[in-house]
Amino acid sequence: MLDVTLLQPHPVADEEMQWVEANLPMACGTFRAAESTCIEKNLLLHRVICAHEQPSKLFFRVYPRKGEIWAIYNHWNIDWTISGMSTNVQYKLVEIVTDFTQEAGVTVAALVRAEEHDNVFRRQLHEGFWLFMTFKRKELLRFSHRIPSLKITGDQAGGCTSGGSFRVKFSHNGI
């Protein structure tokens, strides 16, 4: 058993407020401590690393960090509803290339599944260039969840070393 404190979204930007009011899941941003509970250890999907924003008020900031692998919503739309989101949601995996800052946002590299390896992903190339994208704060709602991963070498990845490869551990079939 594991004691955990649940985090509730504390929306700051208008887009975050709209998203939370629509009862949609928020994975990045500012959160506040809610109730504590005890769970089975194997039910924990992923570890959250966050920094105290105001320790006395128990607020936390959770953002993607450089080197992590995250699932982002494919074909994301700020106007989604909970019923629309629960049908046919698809994800794309990205590698976090820069830590998030309020000014610059966060830069990611698109990942694709390595041929003949179900759980190995590598950076996506398009006409010889890696595909990078920068998300500003209001676009962080597109981030769904962190994916446990391990950076692997060419030998471990069957030669798939372009930009680094990652062995990922899926907890569900949505990706």
C-alpha positions in Angstrom: 0.0 0.0 0.0 1.1 3.5 -0.7 -0.1 6.8 0.8 -0.7 9.5 -1.8 -2.0 13.0 -1.9 -4.3 13.7 -4.9 -3.7 16.9 -6.8 -6.6 19.0 -8.2 -6.1 21.4 -11.0 -5.8 25.0 -10.0 -6.4 26.7 -13.4 -4.8 30.1 -14.0 -5.2 30.9 -17.7 -8.6 31.3 -19.3 -8.0 28.2 -21.5 -7.2 26.1 -18.4 -10.4 27.4 -16.7 -12.5 26.4 -19.7 -10.9 23.0 -19.8 -11.4 22.2 -16.1 -15.0 23.6 -16.2 -15.7 21.1 -19.0 -14.4 18.3 -16.6 -11.5 17.5 -18.9 -8.3 16.0 -17.5 -5.4 18.4 -16.9 -1.9 16.9 -16.7 0.3 20.1 -16.7 0.1 23.4 -14.9 -0.6 24.5 -11.3 -2.3 22.1 -8.9 -3.3 22.2 -5.2 -3.2 19.4 -2.7 -6.5 17.6 -2.2 -7.4 14.6 -0.2 -5.0 11.9 0.8 -5.7 8.2 0.3 -4.1 4.8 0.3 -3.7 2.9 -3.0 -2.2 -0.4 -4.2 1.4 0.2 -5.3 0.7 -1.3 -8.8 -2.1 1.2 -9.5 0.3 4.1 -9.7 0.5 5.0 -13.4 3.5 7.3 -13.3 5.6 9.4 -11.0 5.0 13.1 -10.9 7.9 15.4 -10.1 6.8 18.9 -9.2 8.1 22.0 -7.4 6.4 23.8 -4.6 5.1 27.1 -5.8 3.9 28.2 -2.4 4.7 25.6 0.2 2.4 27.1 2.9 -0.6 26.8 0.6 0.3 23.5 -0.9 0.3 24.5 -4.5 2.4 22.6 -7.0 3.6 23.2 -10.6 3.7 20.1 -12.8 5.3 20.5 -16.3 7.1 18.2 -18.7 10.8 18.0 -18.0 13.7 17.6 -20.5 14.4 13.9 -21.3 10.9 12.7 -20.4 8.5 11.0 -22.8 4.9 12.2 -22.9 1.8 11.3 -24.7 0.0 14.2 -26.3 -3.5 14.2 -27.8 -3.5 13.8 -31.5 -5.8 16.2 -33.3 -6.3 18.1 -30.0 -9.0 20.8 -29.8 -9.5 23.3 -27.0 -13.2 23.0 -27.5 -13.4 19.3 -26.7 -16.1 18.0 -24.4 -15.8 15.0 -22.1 -18.1 12.9 -24.2 -16.2 13.9 -27.4 -12.9 13.2 -25.8 -13.9 9.7 -24.5 -14.6 8.5 -28.0 -11.7 7.8 -30.4 -8.9 9.7 -28.5 -5.5 9.0 -30.1 -2.1 9.9 -28.9 1.3 10.8 -30.3 4.5 10.2 -28.3 7.0 13.1 -27.9 10.4 13.5 -26.3 10.7 16.6 -24.1 13.8 18.5 -25.5 13.7 21.6 -23.3 12.3 22.2 -19.8 9.2 24.3 -19.7 9.5 28.1 -19.1 6.6 30.6 -19.0 8.3 32.7 -21.7 9.3 30.0 -24.2 7.0 27.1 -23.5 8.4 23.6 -24.1 10.0 22.1 -27.2 9.4 18.5 -28.1 10.7 16.0 -30.7 8.1 13.8 -32.4 8.7 10.1 -31.9 7.8 7.2 -34.1 7.7 3.5 -33.4 10.9 1.7 -34.6 10.2 -1.0 -37.1 10.0 -4.5 -35.7 10.0 -3.1 -32.1 6.6 -2.7 -30.5 7.9 -0.7 -27.5 10.9 1.1 -29.0 10.5 4.7 -30.3 12.9 7.0 -32.0 12.9 10.6 -33.2 10.8 11.2 -36.3 12.7 12.3 -39.5 11.1 14.2 -42.3 13.3 14.8 -45.4 16.4 14.4 -43.3 15.3 16.8 -40.5 14.0 15.9 -37.0 10.5 17.1 -36.3 10.4 19.6 -33.4 7.5 21.6 -32.1 7.2 24.2 -29.4 4.1 24.4 -27.2 3.2 27.6 -25.3 1.5 27.5 -21.9 -2.1 27.4 -23.2 -1.2 24.5 -25.4 0.0 22.3 -22.5 -3.6 21.1 -22.2 -2.7 18.9 -25.1 -0.3 16.9 -22.9 -2.1 13.7 -21.6 0.4 11.8 -19.5 4.0 10.9 -18.9 5.2 7.6 -20.3 7.8 5.6 -18.3 10.8 5.1 -20.6 14.4 4.2 -20.7 16.9 5.7 -23.2 18.7 2.9 -25.0 21.7 2.4 -27.2 21.9 1.2 -30.8 22.7 -2.3 -29.8 19.7 -2.5 -27.5 17.4 -0.9 -30.1 18.4 -3.0 -33.0 20.4 -0.2 -34.6 17.7 2.5 -34.2 19.9 5.3 -32.9 18.8 8.3 -34.9 18.6 11.0 -32.2 18.3 8.5 -29.5 15.8 5.7 -29.0 13.5 4.9 -26.0 12.0 1.7 -24.7 8.6 2.7 -23.3 6.3 0.9 -20.9 2.6 1.3 -21.8 -0.1 1.0 -19.2 -3.0 1.0 -21.7 -3.6 0.5 -25.4 -4.3 4.1 -26.4 -1.0 4.7 -28.1 
